[in-house]
Amino acid sequence: MKKTIIILTAFAFTLANAVAQQVRPPENPRKVQVAILFDTSGSMDGLIDQAKARIWNIVNEVSSLQYSGQTPDIQFALYQYGNSGLTQASNYIEQILALTSDLDVISQKLFALRTNGGSEYCGAVIGRSLSDLNWSSSPTDLKMIYIAGNESFAQGPVDYKIECQKAADRGIFINTIYCGDYDQGVREFWKDGASCSKGDYFNIDSDRKIAHIATPYDDDINKYNDSLNRTYYGYGSLGLEKKSMQLEEDSNAEMEAISVKTERSIAKSKKGVYKNASWDLIDAVDEGTADLSKMKDEELPEEFQGKTKEEKEALLEEKRLDRERFQEKINKLAKSRQSYIDDERKKRAASGLEVDDFGTSVNASLMEKAVEIGYEKEAQNEE
């Protein structure tokens, strides 16, 4: 009898452990944190234009990364420096945006940047980004600073070498993008500014227009994006404002080029990347930040008002399934589109026509550093 009790007790203990393993919440996803420091002095209009044209390409490249099978939480921060519209007391530096995963607000702030001549203090703006931002302390999180400009890296009251060492001590890579001749950037300490934290140094022609690659898939992707937008239901005090921002940033992307809007549409189709629980009803319910049964009618979108609990839940599920269907269609087309672009780039490279710009520089170093610390790139094979 004793033996039987012991066996049953051991079995119950094993079963309890198995159940506990099943219900244990998943580990928090790894983070990719990217701070972009833009020189917005008078000569940098081309740099800002390149960034506007490439921001969604960068988002899509980062979102292809995986760590232990999970997509990382992607966060961006923006600073401007060297703008004479800022104060000398601030060293002509302004934080435009703290680290955030809100892709629409990242786009909004980037498209609002304007240039104005001033003094560019690289060491000072790096120091501000190190002290201001909520950088992860995990060695498996990728932490990148990108600073772009065209004056001496050693200007200003803050020694860039000291700030670079601080970054290196925290596992933050400083990557420098000199807008001009490669050797001139070396002479002006931009290469040293990257090397001291084991980051990468690039040079680009910031006045060169982005060579967009149109594909046969762009129109269909953007049509499905329009349908995807109709599955977003703003709720609460932010609902109308943020829904309007979503459409406005679609328009901003389209003004750059159809391919830029396509890149944005692809980013929006990625559920783990384009997250809007602060204002969208479906995301909020899915993430547990809103309870449909407890929300007042005046807090809800018009389509959900005056309905029973069951009717609201049925409508929400209908729209959720619609969203998943449009996301899947865009994702499938995106794979075919990327294969088309890869082939076209090989042809351009063979002809000497492929040229680095802001986006290609950021993507190259992001992927290289990500692989170094254990990330893998998601397979992009067509289904």
N, C-alpha and C positions, 0 to 999 in steps of 0.2 A: 504493500500500500504506500509506504514511504517513497519507494522508488518511483511509483506512478505519479505521486504528488510532485516529486522533484522534476520529473520529465515534463509534466504539464506546466509547472512553473517556468521551466526553461523555455518551453514552447511559447508560452504567453509573453515572456520577456523578449524573445526573438521577434514575435509578431508585432509587439508594441514598437520595437526599434524600427522595423520595416515600415510601419505606418508613419512613424515620426519622420523617417527619411523622405517619404512621399509627400508629406504636407509641409516639410521645411521650406520656407520661402527661398527663391533663388537668390544667389549672390548678386549684389549690386553690379551692374555692368561697368566695365572699365571706361575710362574717360579719355577723350582726345581734346585737349585744351589748346586753342590757337589764339594768340593775341597779335593783331596786325597794327603796326605803328606806321602811319602814313605821314610823310613829309607833305604838308599842304601849302608850301610856299608857292610863289607865283609861277614857277617853272614846271609844276608837277601835274598839270591838267591831264597830260597823256597817261601818267601813272594811274590816276583815279579812274580814267576811262577804261583802262585795261582791267582794273580790279572789278568794275561794274560788269564788264563783259565776261569775267571769269569766275565770279563768286559762286555761281551754281555748279560750274564744273568742278570747283574745289570741293564743295559740299558733297557732290556725288562720288568723287574720288575717295574722300575720307569715309563715306558711308559704306564703301565696299570693304573696309577693314573689318576683321573679326578677331576676337580674342576668346579662345575656348568655345567657339561656336556662337558667341554673342556679338551683336553689333554694339560698338561702344556708344556712350553718351557723348555727343559732339557739342562742344561749347566754343563760341567765338567772342572775342573782345575787340573793340576798336579804339584807337587813340589817334589824334592828330597832333603834329608838332611843327614848329617852324612857321606858324601862321601869324602875321603881324596883327591880326584881329584879336589875338589872345594877349594876356598881360605879361609884362616882363617878370613880374613877381612869380608867375607860374612857370617861368622858363619857356614861355610860348607853347605850353602843353595843355591838352584837354583830353580827358577821358570821354569818349563819345558813348561807349557802351561797355559795361562790365561783362564778365563771362556769362553767356546766356545760350540756351538751346532754342530760343524763339527765332526761327529763320526769317520770318516776315519783318521783325523789327531790325534784324541785322541788315537786311536789304534796304529798309527804309532809311536807316542812318547812313549807310554807304552812299546811297543816291543823293543824300542831302549835303554831302561834303562839297565845300567850295574852297578854291585856292586863293591865297593872298600873301604877298612877299613877306619874309621875316627871317629870323635867326634860327638855325636848326641845331639843336643840342641833343645828339644821339644818346650820350651817356645819361643825360637827365631823364629822357622819356623812357629808356629801358628801366632805370631805377624806379620811376613812378609805376610802371606796369608790374614790377616785382613786388612793390609794397602795397599797391592798391588791390590787386586781384586775389581771388580766393583759389590759389593754386593747390592742386592735389599734392599730398605728400607720398602717394603710392609710387613705387618705382616701376610698376607695370602700367601706369597711366602715361600717355604721351603728352608732353608739355612743350609747346613750340612758340617762340616769339619770332615774328617776321618784321624787320624794319627796312623800309625802302626810302631812298633819298639820293641826293647828288652833290652834297657838300662834304667837307672833311668830317670823318667820324669822330675826330678828337675835339671838336668845338664844344664850347660851353663850360660851365662851372663844375660839372660832375665828371669824374674820371671814368671813362667807359670800361677800363680794365678792372676797376673795383666792382662795378655792376656785373660785368661778365663773370667774375669769380663767384659772386653771390648766386648767379643763375646756375653755374656749373655745380655748386655745392647742393643745389636743390633739384638737380636733374632736369633743368629747363634748358633747352637748346635755343641759342640765339642765332638766327639765320638772317644774313644781310643781303639786300638786293640793291646794287648800285646802278643808278640810272645813267649810264654812260659807258665809256671805254673800260674794258676789264683791267688793264694795267693802271689806268688812272685811279680806279677804285682801290687797287692794291696800295698805291702810293698814298691814298687818303684814308688808309687804315680800315677799310670796310672788310677786307679779308681777315685782318687780325681781329676785328670785332666779332667775327663768326668763329674763328679758330679757338679763341680762348674759352669757349663753352662747348667745343666740339660740334658746333653747328656748321652750316654750309654757306658758302659765299657764291653769289650769282651776279652777273651783270646783264642788263636788258636795255634795249632801245625803247624808252618809255613813250616816245613820240610815234612809234610805229603802230599802225592800226592792226587790230586783231584780224587774223585771217580765219574767218568763220567757214565751217564746212557744212553746207546744206545737205540734207539727206532725204531720201524718198519717204522717210518715216515721220518727219517733223509734223506735217499737217495732221495726221491721224493722232499722234500723241497729244497735240494741243487741243484737238476736238474732244478727246477723252478727258483732258484737264478741265475743260468747260463743264463737262458732265460731273466730274469729281467735285468741282466747286459747289454744285447744287446739293451735295450731300452734307455740307457744313451748315450747322444751325447755331447761330450765336445766341447765347443766353446771358442773363444778368446784365450788370452795368457795362461790361466790356463788349458784349455781343455785337452790337451794330458797328462800333468803332473798329473792332478787329476784323470783322467780315469785310468792311470797306477797305481796310489795309491790305487784306489778302488780294483783293481785286486790283488795287492800286499797284502792288508790287508785281503782279502779272503784267500790268501795262508798262511799268518801268522796264522790265526785262524785255518785253516785245519791242520797245523803242530802241534798245541796243541792237537787237537782231532777232530774227525768228529762232535761230539756233540757241540764243540765250534764254528765250522763253521756253524752248523745249527742254533745256537743262533744268530750268526751274520746275517745269511740270514733272520731270522725272524725280527730282528731289521730293516733291510733294506727294508722290505716289509711294514713298517709303514710310511705312507706318511707324517704325522705330526711330525715324529721323525727323519727320515733319509732325510735331506733336503740339496740340493746341487745347489742352485741357482747361486753360484759364478762361476760354470763351466758347469753345465748341462743345455742344451737348454730348455728342457721341464719345469724343475723347475723354470728357470729364467723367461720364458714367463708367467707361471702360477702365479708367485709372482709379476709380473710387473716390474722386474728389467731389462728386455730385450724386445725390440720390433722387432719381426722377420722381419717386412716390412722395417725397417730402417737399418738393419744390412748388412754390405758389405759381398760379397761372400767369401772373404779371411778370414773373422771372423767366418764363418760357418763351421760345419762339412762337409766333402767331399760329403756325401749323399745329402746335401741340396744345393750344389753349382750348378749354371747353370740352376736353375729352376725358373719358374714364381712365382709370389707372391701366386697365388692360389695353385700351385703345392707344394710349401713349406708348406703352411698351412694345406693342405690335408695330407702330409707326417707326419707333426708334430702331427696331430690329430690321425692318424693311430698308431703311436708309443705310444702316450699317452694312448690310449685304450688298447694296448698290455701290457703296464706297469700295468695298473689297473687290468687287467685280471690275470697277474702273481702274483701281490700283494694279490689279493683275494684268489687265490689257496693256496699260502703259509700261509695266515692267517687262512684259514679253517683247513689245516693240522696241524698248530701250536696248535690249540685248542685240537685236538685229541692227539697230542704229549704231551701236558701239563697234560692231564688227565692220560695218561700212566705213566708219571714221578711221579705224585702225588701218584698214587697207589703203585708204586715201592718204593717210599720214606717211605710210611706208613709201608710197609713190613720190610724195613731196620731199621726203628725206633723201631719197635716191637722186632727186633732181636738185638738191641743195636749197629747197624752198622752205623747209621747216625751220622756224626761228623761235628761240625761247622768248617768252613774255612773262608777265607777272604770274599768271596762272600756272604755266608749265614749270616755273621755278619753284613755286610753293608745293605743287603736287609731287615733284621729283624728290624733294627733301623729306616731305611728310611720309611718303611710302618707304623710303630708305630707312629712316629712323624707326618707323613703326615695325618693320621687319626685324630690326636689330633687337628690339625689346620683346619680341614674341608674338606680334600680330601676324595674321595671314590675310591675304586678299581673297575675298569671296569669289568662287568660280563664276565665270560669266558665260559659260557654254549655253548655246541656244537650246531650248527645249524642243 
